[in-house]
Amino acid sequence: MKEIAEIINGTLHAGTPVEITEYSIDSRSVVDPAHTLFFALKGNNHNAHDYIHTLYADGVRAFVISEFRDSFRQLAEANFIIVPDVLAALQLLAAYHRQQVQAEVIGITGSNGKTVVKEWLYQLLANDYFVYRSPRSYNSQVGVPLSLLGIAPKADIAIIEAGISQRGEMQRLQQMIRPNMGIFTHLGDAHAENFSSQQEKLAEKALLFSSCKWIIGQDGEALDFIKTQVPPTTSFLTWGENHTANVQVKTLNVNSIHREVEVTYQYKTFVLEIPFADIASFENCMNAVCVLLLKQQEPSKITEKVARLSAIAMRLEIKEGINNCTLVNDYYNSDPSSFQLALNTLATQDASKERVVILSDFMDTGKEGSNLYPAIAEMLRQANISLFIGIGQHLSEHRHYFPNNSRFYEDTEQFLRQEERENFKEQVILIKGARVFQFEYIAGFLQKQSHGTILEVDLDAMVHNLNHFRSLTDAHIAVMVKAFSYGSGSREIASLLQYHRVDYLMVAFADEGIELRAAGITIPIAVMNPEREAFDNMIMFNLEPEIYALDILEDFNQALNKHGIKRFPVHVKLNTGMNRSGFDEQDIPRLLDFFRSERSVYIRSLFSHLAGSDESVHDEFTLGQIHLFERMTERIQARFDYKIWRHILNSAGIERFPQYHFDMVRLGIGLHGISAAHANLQPVSSFKTYISSIRDVPEGQSIGYGRRSYTTRPSRIAVIPVGYADGLNRHLSNRIGEVYVKDQRVPIIGNICMDTCMIDVTDTNATIGDEVEIFGKHIPVTELSDKLGTIPYEILTGISFRVKRIYYKE
Ligand SMILES: *Cc1c(COP(=O)(O)O)cnc(C)c1O
């Protein structure tokens, strides 16, 4: 700690001695508390200083902080290093560590493809070198230092991604990474918000390369510009079709699954069979191949390795499994840090189910088994895993580190021969294996079969949207998870929101709240339509009612008396113009009368609901509602000696009336990517299916029931297994609705049937099995609601329950 304090220019407040091997910035993902140095960062939404007591209780003894609070004095064994800026301290330590390691550092930047180039380089180099690479896409101001701190002393090569979103960031990254070799992947067309021009963005990115001996990239304007930005002694290796490129590349042949290219470098010509057809893969592959050329690798060897490149799955999927299991499939890297991230995801799943982990050997971690496997066993213990299944020779050899009930198999095939599906019931199962183990067979074995129409829920997009709304407000955040979280799922979404520390969840009915409690949700839950029959359950499960009339208040209070429970929170709703439910201004005296005597309920919050917060035509009315709300709440608050929270804003209100956030806001549709203020939100749900068959139909034929559409030319008509029973509104029939297939839009033709419909794919090269998007990233859900004269809420909540929900995240 003393040494670290010196490196980061901090003041040490010493406790008991500790040895540091791990670094963490996230209190929820500390793996080895006794040996972790925790950096207490302050973000927009969280101040990690608030979690220091909890971390101490978990065994963490070393902290880097920027504010020493009085209460920290109680933590007698803790070591604190006090610095003015914790992020800067983390970056200083990372820069120091990078200077200590021997590895050649390759820095990758560009708008797209960084992670793929990194992973492919790893696939291409790992047999010949000990290669370290940044976990996942850790490429930010926080991600880069954590990546650098992970470089093992023995590593030959370290591949580090650098990503920026604002001016000034690359300089800080460069000072830490100081790459010996740089790769520039691609400059996207998007004119990023925080840069005034493409050129400014490029100049900023080029800063990464100021220390490089070699820079690699595609021959062209971007590289020419980079040449003007770096020291003249820098060498370049460019690839491209023009003779100006150092490595000449010519595409010989492309079919639907691969691309054949001819490469000429230093008078040698050879052919690469890239196992992907698209341009982006070609570019990514060539950037990686240039590194091998600089390393003087033989063409025959390069050809052989390139042919074996495999796709990089950057996501983690959560799916329904057999026998009421939940499967968490992680196809990402197999290394201990990504394993920990997967365990964190497991922790956010249904708490009522047992935890199972199916794990393969880790490949090339550079750690001794006797260090690695006890650490893995400890992670499993901390994550409360009740059953561990290890697959691979290494794990089998080190089985003595794992609990007695663990099961081990030499390979995936042995697992499939010996395990039975009946062995898995009511569990959450993490399936995480290195690619060579082909765990997709295990996932298939444990997966519930269903028809291929799914609602894909992008959890990263949801967190992005949540954080956007958080950045708008200092108030507490309640999230509305009524109606199956607007169709996206209740347990999964609530677990995610709890993990991201929202303050309240709100549901429509008590049943929905009970379901969440059963899934292990412990944060406060309010119920908007409390029914008398549900009062006992609500009290038992700690579900707080919305009170919109005096008789309900009286009855609920009585139910509490029966249970002998005091000080139970309720939320009193005021009517300010919606005219649906709630106390009117003239009801206030009777409400206050009720509280004249000692009661078992207390008012946690006073709230109201806006009728037209998303439309400016109603702004005057909305402000009237808000002012009435202020008047009514002041009158009520004056009669209580405790503070009562106030809240009135829904999503559109949060964006459009920032001065009225009061103590809490209620986020709903905004979480799902719909903004009333054109904010940069991301679509969360994608309604998808696939082509199940295709038929050639001559000109002039009618399609489907009622003969409402005719072919006007010889046509290819595809069938997709989704119909109005799935939530595809029948008013989208006959070319009104469109779907997205193979990078283009095509019309729905004929009347939509109950379970299927037809689309016209004449102008595409679509084939059976191709994915079809009904709405999602390409067709906004608002396009459908506009066509149908309704609101996106109705579309989202109208997706049938028989459509399987699949959750994924990076
Ligand atoms: C549904 C609901 C919200 C959220 O509304 P959005 O428009 O989806 O943000 C807020 N408050 C109450 C009382 C609601 O019923």
The ligand as a Gaussian input file, in Angstrom:
#p B3LYP/6-31G(d) Opt

LIG

0 1
 C      -47.542000       3.872000     -16.334000
 C      -47.359000       4.978000     -15.423000
 C      -46.244000       5.820000     -15.483000
 C      -45.201000       5.731000     -16.564000
 O      -45.671000       6.353000     -17.726000
 P      -44.750000       6.448000     -19.036000
 O      -45.496000       7.331000     -19.929000
 O      -44.635000       5.063000     -19.546000
 O      -43.469000       6.988000     -18.586000
 C      -46.077000       6.772000     -14.510000
 N      -46.983000       6.919000     -13.521000
 C      -48.082000       6.147000     -13.442000
 C      -49.034000       6.370000     -12.336000
 C      -48.329000       5.166000     -14.378000
 O      -49.413000       4.409000     -14.311000

